[in-house]
Amino acid sequence: MLAGALNGAFIDLFKRIEGVELKFLTANKLQSCMVEIEQDVRNSYLPIGVESFDGDFAVCVNIDGIEKLVVRPWSGRLMVLEVSRSKYIKFMRGARKTLLEQCGRLGLNLGGV
């Protein structure tokens, strides 16, 4: 059941990511812009359920010409990671593929890869 929910969260994440444009920011505007971006959880690049469980938030942005992943753990400070949107999507697709393969080994069919 949890594996099915996680698979659904991955599918939702991929739909949201494909429709969202990168936010272009400058380093000195990052903090103020994040408050605005966080107002709509659909901007988050974390699977649905992760945000509601622990309040984490992640978004891919372009800061001064460089793609980065900005993460704010619940009640925490912003963390800026040097991860491009394409690398993040590739990683998350790999995580979903691993989930499907492991479930398949257990005889659970969650859908296609």
N, C-alpha and C positions, 0 to 999 in steps of 0.2 A: 504494500500500500504506500509506504513512504517512497519507495523507488518510483512508483507511478507518479506521485506528486512532484518529485524532483525532476522527472522527465518532462512533465507538463510545464514546470517552471523554466526549464531550459528552452523548450519550444517557444514559450512566451517571450523569454529574453531575446532570442534570435529575431523574432518579429519586431520587437521594440528597437533593437539595435539597428536593424536595416532601415528603419524610418526616421532615425534621428541624425541630424547634422551635428558635426563637431562644434562646440562653442569655442570661439576665438577670444582669448583673454591675454592680459598682460600680467606679469607676476604680481605687480602691486595692486591689481584689481581682483585677484583670485578670491580672497576671503569674502569680500562684499558680493561678488557674483555668485558664489556658492550658495548663499542664503536663498537667493532667487531661484537658482536651479533646483535646490532641494525641495521647494514648495510642491513640486509635482513628482511623485515617486516614479512615474512612468519614464522620467529622464534617467533613472538609475540603471546602471549596467550590471546590477546583481540580479540573480534569479528572484522572482516574486516569492515571498515567503521568508527569504533571508532578511529583507528589510523589516518586515513586520515582526520577525522573531527577535532580532537583537538591535534593530535600529541602524544597522550599517547602511551606508550609501556610497555608491561609486559612480563616477562619470568620466568619460573620456573627453578630454579637452585639448585644444591647441594653445599652449602657453608660449608666447613669444616665438612662434614658428616651429615649436617642437611638440609632437603628440605625447600626451601623458595621461595616466590614469590617476584621478584624484579620489581618495577614499576617506570617508569620515566615519570612524566607528561611533557607536552610540555614545553621546556625551564626551567624545574624544576630539582631539585636534586633527586637522587635515593632514593627510599623508599624501605626498605627491610621488608617484612611482613612474619611472621612465619605461612605460609600456605603451606601445601604439595600439590603436583601436584594432587593427588587423591582427596583431599578435594576440591580443586579448580574446578576440572572437575565435581564432584558431585554437587557443588553449581551451576555451569553454566548449567548443565543438568536440575536441578530444576528450574532455571530461564526460560529455554526454555519450560519446561512442563507447568509452570504457564502461559506463553505467549499463548501457544496453548489452554489451558483450558479457559482463558479469551476470546480469540478470538472465541472459540467454543460457548461460552455463547452469543456472539453477532451475531452468525450465520455465522461466517467466518471459512472456513476450510482451514488451512494452511498445512495440511499433518499430518502424524502419529507422535506419541510420541516417 
